[in-house]
Amino acid sequence: MDAPLILTLALNTEAETFFDALRKQHFPPERNFLKAHLTLFHHLPPHEPQIRHDIETLCATQQIISLPVTQVVSIGRGVAYKIESTPLQQLHKHFQERWQPWLIPQDKQKLWPHITVQNKVAPQLAQELQQQLSTAFKPFTIQGTGLRLWNYLGGGPWELVQSFLFKD
C-alpha cells in the first residue's frame, strides 16, 4: 500500500522559527524528525485526485488566516500551544465534508488545533515544561499562510509532496 498523505497548515516564518526553536530545545532528539507544524488531516488517500483539486481550489481564494495562540496545554506526555480560530475550523469542516468517504475516524473528529513542542516524554517532565512555559505565556497571534501535503513515511520524517500558498 502507498503511504497516506498528511495535510498541515503552513505557518508564517516567524511562527515556524519560534516553535521550531522550542521543539529543538524540548522534543526528544531521537524523535524530532519534523519541524513545527499544525496537522489538519492525518491519513488521506494518496491516489485520490479530488484531494489536490480541492486544496488548489480553496487556496486560490483563501486569505491568510489569523491564528490566536491562547495557552500552553498538556497533552499528557508532552506540551502544545493551543490555537483558537473559527476560520481554521471552517476550513477544516469544509474539507471534512468534501472528503467524508476517505476519512479515518481521527480525521472525522472536530479539529483541535495545536502546535506540539514536546511529546513522548515522562508525564512529570511534560508537566514541568507546561508550568514553565505557562508562567511567561502571553497570548499572541500567528498566521496560517497555506497548506502542505506530505507523504507519511512511517516512524520517521515526512516527505513534502507540495506546498500551496493562500491568496495574498
TORKOL-4160 file (C-alpha; in steps of 0.2 Angstrom, whole numbers, padded with zeros to 4 digits, m for minus):
168
<pt num="1" X="0000" Y="0000" Z="0000"/>
<pt num="2" X="0006" Y="0018" Z="m0004"/>
<pt num="3" X="0010" Y="0030" Z="0010"/>
<pt num="4" X="m0005" Y="0040" Z="0016"/>
<pt num="5" X="m0005" Y="0059" Z="0014"/>
<pt num="6" X="m0005" Y="0071" Z="0029"/>
<pt num="7" X="m0011" Y="0089" Z="0027"/>
<pt num="8" X="m0004" Y="0103" Z="0038"/>
<pt num="9" X="m0006" Y="0121" Z="0039"/>
<pt num="10" X="0009" Y="0131" Z="0034"/>
<pt num="11" X="0013" Y="0145" Z="0047"/>
<pt num="12" X="0022" Y="0162" Z="0044"/>
<pt num="13" X="0041" Y="0161" Z="0045"/>
<pt num="14" X="0042" Y="0170" Z="0062"/>
<pt num="15" X="0030" Y="0157" Z="0070"/>
<pt num="16" X="0039" Y="0142" Z="0062"/>
<pt num="17" X="0056" Y="0149" Z="0069"/>
<pt num="18" X="0048" Y="0151" Z="0086"/>
<pt num="19" X="0040" Y="0134" Z="0088"/>
<pt num="20" X="0055" Y="0125" Z="0079"/>
<pt num="21" X="0067" Y="0133" Z="0092"/>
<pt num="22" X="0055" Y="0126" Z="0106"/>
<pt num="23" X="0055" Y="0109" Z="0098"/>
<pt num="24" X="0074" Y="0108" Z="0097"/>
<pt num="25" X="0075" Y="0113" Z="0115"/>
<pt num="26" X="0062" Y="0101" Z="0122"/>
<pt num="27" X="0057" Y="0087" Z="0110"/>
<pt num="28" X="0067" Y="0071" Z="0112"/>
<pt num="29" X="0081" Y="0072" Z="0099"/>
<pt num="30" X="0079" Y="0054" Z="0093"/>
<pt num="31" X="0060" Y="0058" Z="0089"/>
<pt num="32" X="0061" Y="0076" Z="0082"/>
<pt num="33" X="0060" Y="0072" Z="0064"/>
<pt num="34" X="0049" Y="0086" Z="0059"/>
<pt num="35" X="0048" Y="0105" Z="0060"/>
<pt num="36" X="0034" Y="0113" Z="0070"/>
<pt num="37" X="0018" Y="0110" Z="0061"/>
<pt num="38" X="m0001" Y="0111" Z="0064"/>
<pt num="39" X="m0009" Y="0095" Z="0057"/>
<pt num="40" X="m0026" Y="0096" Z="0049"/>
<pt num="41" X="m0028" Y="0078" Z="0042"/>
<pt num="42" X="m0018" Y="0063" Z="0047"/>
<pt num="43" X="m0022" Y="0050" Z="0034"/>
<pt num="44" X="m0028" Y="0055" Z="0016"/>
<pt num="45" X="m0028" Y="0043" Z="0001"/>
<pt num="46" X="m0013" Y="0046" Z="m0010"/>
<pt num="47" X="m0021" Y="0042" Z="m0027"/>
<pt num="48" X="m0037" Y="0052" Z="m0025"/>
<pt num="49" X="m0036" Y="0067" Z="m0037"/>
<pt num="50" X="m0050" Y="0076" Z="m0028"/>
<pt num="51" X="m0039" Y="0079" Z="m0013"/>
<pt num="52" X="m0026" Y="0090" Z="m0023"/>
<pt num="53" X="m0040" Y="0098" Z="m0033"/>
<pt num="54" X="m0050" Y="0103" Z="m0018"/>
<pt num="55" X="m0034" Y="0110" Z="m0009"/>
<pt num="56" X="m0029" Y="0120" Z="m0025"/>
<pt num="57" X="m0047" Y="0127" Z="m0027"/>
<pt num="58" X="m0048" Y="0133" Z="m0009"/>
<pt num="59" X="m0030" Y="0140" Z="m0008"/>
<pt num="60" X="m0034" Y="0151" Z="m0024"/>
<pt num="61" X="m0047" Y="0161" Z="m0014"/>
<pt num="62" X="m0042" Y="0158" Z="0004"/>
<pt num="63" X="m0035" Y="0173" Z="0013"/>
<pt num="64" X="m0021" Y="0171" Z="0026"/>
<pt num="65" X="m0029" Y="0165" Z="0042"/>
<pt num="66" X="m0026" Y="0174" Z="0059"/>
<pt num="67" X="m0022" Y="0161" Z="0072"/>
<pt num="68" X="m0023" Y="0167" Z="0090"/>
<pt num="69" X="m0012" Y="0156" Z="0101"/>
<pt num="70" X="m0022" Y="0156" Z="0118"/>
<pt num="71" X="m0012" Y="0145" Z="0130"/>
<pt num="72" X="0001" Y="0132" Z="0134"/>
<pt num="73" X="m0008" Y="0115" Z="0137"/>
<pt num="74" X="m0003" Y="0097" Z="0142"/>
<pt num="75" X="m0005" Y="0083" Z="0130"/>
<pt num="76" X="m0001" Y="0070" Z="0143"/>
<pt num="77" X="0017" Y="0065" Z="0139"/>
<pt num="78" X="0020" Y="0082" Z="0130"/>
<pt num="79" X="0016" Y="0100" Z="0128"/>
<pt num="80" X="0007" Y="0110" Z="0115"/>
<pt num="81" X="0002" Y="0128" Z="0111"/>
<pt num="82" X="m0017" Y="0129" Z="0109"/>
<pt num="83" X="m0024" Y="0138" Z="0093"/>
<pt num="84" X="m0042" Y="0145" Z="0093"/>
<pt num="85" X="m0048" Y="0151" Z="0076"/>
<pt num="86" X="m0065" Y="0150" Z="0069"/>
<pt num="87" X="m0059" Y="0152" Z="0051"/>
<pt num="88" X="m0047" Y="0137" Z="0053"/>
<pt num="89" X="m0061" Y="0127" Z="0060"/>
<pt num="90" X="m0072" Y="0132" Z="0045"/>
<pt num="91" X="m0058" Y="0127" Z="0033"/>
<pt num="92" X="m0056" Y="0110" Z="0041"/>
<pt num="93" X="m0075" Y="0107" Z="0041"/>
<pt num="94" X="m0076" Y="0111" Z="0023"/>
<pt num="95" X="m0063" Y="0098" Z="0019"/>
<pt num="96" X="m0071" Y="0085" Z="0030"/>
<pt num="97" X="m0087" Y="0087" Z="0021"/>
<pt num="98" X="m0079" Y="0085" Z="0004"/>
<pt num="99" X="m0068" Y="0071" Z="0009"/>
<pt num="100" X="m0080" Y="0061" Z="0020"/>
<pt num="101" X="m0079" Y="0044" Z="0011"/>
<pt num="102" X="m0060" Y="0044" Z="0013"/>
<pt num="103" X="m0058" Y="0050" Z="0031"/>
<pt num="104" X="m0052" Y="0039" Z="0046"/>
<pt num="105" X="m0061" Y="0041" Z="0062"/>
<pt num="106" X="m0047" Y="0053" Z="0069"/>
<pt num="107" X="m0050" Y="0064" Z="0054"/>
<pt num="108" X="m0069" Y="0064" Z="0056"/>
<pt num="109" X="m0067" Y="0072" Z="0073"/>
<pt num="110" X="m0068" Y="0091" Z="0077"/>
<pt num="111" X="m0051" Y="0099" Z="0074"/>
<pt num="112" X="m0041" Y="0103" Z="0090"/>
<pt num="113" X="m0028" Y="0115" Z="0083"/>
<pt num="114" X="m0012" Y="0115" Z="0092"/>
<pt num="115" X="0007" Y="0115" Z="0089"/>
<pt num="116" X="0017" Y="0102" Z="0099"/>
<pt num="117" X="0033" Y="0107" Z="0106"/>
<pt num="118" X="0036" Y="0092" Z="0116"/>
<pt num="119" X="0030" Y="0074" Z="0115"/>
<pt num="120" X="0033" Y="0056" Z="0121"/>
<pt num="121" X="0042" Y="0061" Z="0137"/>
<pt num="122" X="0039" Y="0056" Z="0155"/>
<pt num="123" X="0022" Y="0064" Z="0161"/>
<pt num="124" X="0032" Y="0074" Z="0175"/>
<pt num="125" X="0044" Y="0081" Z="0163"/>
<pt num="126" X="0029" Y="0087" Z="0152"/>
<pt num="127" X="0020" Y="0094" Z="0167"/>
<pt num="128" X="0036" Y="0104" Z="0172"/>
<pt num="129" X="0038" Y="0111" Z="0155"/>
<pt num="130" X="0020" Y="0116" Z="0154"/>
<pt num="131" X="0021" Y="0125" Z="0170"/>
<pt num="132" X="0037" Y="0133" Z="0165"/>
<pt num="133" X="0031" Y="0139" Z="0148"/>
<pt num="134" X="0014" Y="0145" Z="0155"/>
<pt num="135" X="0022" Y="0156" Z="0168"/>
<pt num="136" X="0029" Y="0168" Z="0155"/>
<pt num="137" X="0015" Y="0165" Z="0142"/>
<pt num="138" X="0005" Y="0179" Z="0135"/>
<pt num="139" X="m0007" Y="0176" Z="0121"/>
<pt num="140" X="m0001" Y="0181" Z="0104"/>
<pt num="141" X="m0006" Y="0179" Z="0086"/>
<pt num="142" X="0002" Y="0170" Z="0071"/>
<pt num="143" X="m0004" Y="0167" Z="0053"/>
<pt num="144" X="m0008" Y="0152" Z="0043"/>
<pt num="145" X="m0001" Y="0155" Z="0026"/>
<pt num="146" X="m0006" Y="0140" Z="0016"/>
<pt num="147" X="m0007" Y="0121" Z="0016"/>
<pt num="148" X="0006" Y="0107" Z="0014"/>
<pt num="149" X="0004" Y="0090" Z="0008"/>
<pt num="150" X="0016" Y="0076" Z="0015"/>
<pt num="151" X="0019" Y="0058" Z="0012"/>
<pt num="152" X="0019" Y="0049" Z="0028"/>
<pt num="153" X="0034" Y="0038" Z="0028"/>
<pt num="154" X="0031" Y="0029" Z="0044"/>
<pt num="155" X="0040" Y="0031" Z="0060"/>
<pt num="156" X="0052" Y="0045" Z="0054"/>
<pt num="157" X="0052" Y="0061" Z="0044"/>
<pt num="158" X="0038" Y="0065" Z="0032"/>
<pt num="159" X="0041" Y="0069" Z="0014"/>
<pt num="160" X="0035" Y="0085" Z="0007"/>
<pt num="161" X="0024" Y="0082" Z="m0008"/>
<pt num="162" X="0018" Y="0100" Z="m0012"/>
<pt num="163" X="0015" Y="0117" Z="m0004"/>
<pt num="164" X="0000" Y="0128" Z="m0008"/>
<pt num="165" X="0000" Y="0146" Z="m0003"/>
<pt num="166" X="m0015" Y="0156" Z="0001"/>
<pt num="167" X="m0020" Y="0170" Z="m0009"/>
<pt num="168" X="m0012" Y="0186" Z="m0003"/>
